[in-house]
Amino acid sequence: MINWKYCIIGAALVVVLGIVFKMVEYGSFIGMFIPGVIVGYLVNNGYKNGAKNGIITGIIGGFILGILQITLDNTLSPLLNHGLPIIFAFALTAAFVSAILDAVGGIIGSRIRDRI
């Protein structure tokens, strides 16, 4: 069962941590992974539900993060001249990567909750 309250909180964390950790090398990936662990820990219904909620969190948060990263980054701003398809493709790629990382994080978070 999808717990939408934790998915929205996790998506907001993906966006915030992805932007904040962008200063560090591979920081966006860390910012996408940590909310998955948190959501998996909070859901507390087994690793399957942790993974499902992590995937939903990653898709929503990664899509928003992808749009913000391409529009706020100065090195990627020349791509904005090509229009909406480039922005949409970048956002879908970020959503896909974030969904995978958050699914793994959701499994790890639910396993941590089971062990405690």
C-alpha positions as CSV (number, residue, x, y, z in Angstrom):
1,M,0.0,0.0,0.0
2,I,1.3,3.4,-0.9
3,N,1.6,5.9,1.9
4,W,1.2,9.2,0.2
5,K,2.1,11.3,3.2
6,Y,5.6,9.8,3.4
7,C,6.0,9.8,-0.4
8,I,5.3,13.5,-0.6
9,I,7.7,14.2,2.3
10,G,10.3,12.0,0.6
11,A,9.9,13.8,-2.7
12,A,10.4,17.1,-1.0
13,L,13.5,15.7,0.6
14,V,14.8,14.4,-2.8
15,V,14.5,17.9,-4.2
16,V,16.0,19.7,-1.3
17,L,18.8,17.3,-0.6
18,G,19.6,16.9,-4.4
19,I,20.0,20.7,-4.7
20,V,22.0,21.1,-1.4
21,F,24.3,18.1,-2.0
22,K,24.9,19.2,-5.6
23,M,28.0,21.0,-4.3
24,V,29.6,17.6,-3.5
25,E,30.8,15.3,-6.2
26,Y,28.1,12.7,-6.7
27,G,26.1,14.6,-4.2
28,S,22.9,14.5,-6.2
29,F,22.9,10.7,-6.0
30,I,23.4,10.9,-2.3
31,G,20.5,13.4,-2.1
32,M,18.3,10.9,-4.1
33,F,19.3,7.9,-2.0
34,I,18.9,9.2,1.6
35,P,15.1,10.1,1.2
36,G,14.5,6.5,0.0
37,V,16.0,5.2,3.2
38,I,13.9,7.6,5.3
39,V,10.7,6.7,3.5
40,G,11.4,2.9,3.7
41,Y,12.1,3.4,7.4
42,L,8.9,5.3,8.0
43,V,6.6,3.1,6.0
44,N,7.3,0.0,8.2
45,N,5.4,-2.6,6.2
46,G,8.1,-4.8,4.9
47,Y,10.7,-4.4,2.1
48,K,8.2,-4.7,-0.7
49,N,6.2,-1.7,0.5
50,G,9.4,0.2,1.2
51,A,10.5,-0.4,-2.4
52,K,7.1,0.7,-3.8
53,N,7.0,3.9,-1.7
54,G,10.7,4.5,-2.6
55,I,9.9,4.2,-6.4
56,I,7.0,6.6,-6.1
57,T,9.1,9.0,-4.1
58,G,11.9,8.8,-6.6
59,I,9.7,9.4,-9.6
60,I,8.0,12.5,-8.2
61,G,11.1,14.0,-6.6
62,G,13.4,13.1,-9.4
63,F,11.2,14.7,-12.0
64,I,11.0,17.9,-10.1
65,L,14.7,17.8,-9.3
66,G,15.6,17.2,-12.9
67,I,13.6,20.3,-14.0
68,L,15.2,22.4,-11.4
69,Q,18.8,21.2,-12.1
70,I,18.6,21.9,-15.8
71,T,17.0,25.3,-15.4
72,L,19.3,26.5,-12.5
73,D,22.6,25.2,-13.7
74,N,24.7,27.6,-15.8
75,T,26.6,24.9,-17.6
76,L,23.4,23.2,-18.8
77,S,21.6,26.5,-19.7
78,P,22.6,26.4,-23.4
79,L,20.5,23.2,-23.7
80,L,17.4,25.4,-22.8
81,N,17.6,26.9,-26.3
82,H,16.4,23.6,-27.7
83,G,13.2,23.8,-25.8
84,L,10.9,21.7,-23.8
85,P,11.9,18.2,-25.2
86,I,15.4,18.6,-23.7
87,I,14.1,19.6,-20.3
88,F,11.5,16.8,-20.3
89,A,14.1,14.2,-21.3
90,F,16.5,15.4,-18.6
91,A,13.7,15.3,-16.0
92,L,12.7,11.8,-17.1
93,T,16.3,10.6,-16.8
94,A,16.6,12.1,-13.3
95,A,13.3,10.5,-12.3
96,F,14.4,7.1,-13.6
97,V,17.7,7.3,-11.7
98,S,16.1,8.6,-8.6
99,A,13.4,5.9,-8.7
100,I,16.1,3.2,-8.8
101,L,18.1,4.8,-6.0
102,D,15.0,5.4,-3.8
103,A,13.8,1.8,-4.3
104,V,17.1,0.5,-3.1
105,G,17.0,3.0,-0.3
106,G,13.5,2.0,0.6
107,I,14.5,-1.6,0.9
108,I,17.5,-0.7,3.1
109,G,15.3,1.6,5.3
110,S,12.7,-1.1,5.8
111,R,15.3,-3.7,6.7
112,I,16.8,-1.2,9.2
113,R,13.3,-0.8,10.7
114,D,12.9,-4.6,10.9
115,R,16.2,-5.0,12.7
116,I,15.5,-2.3,15.4
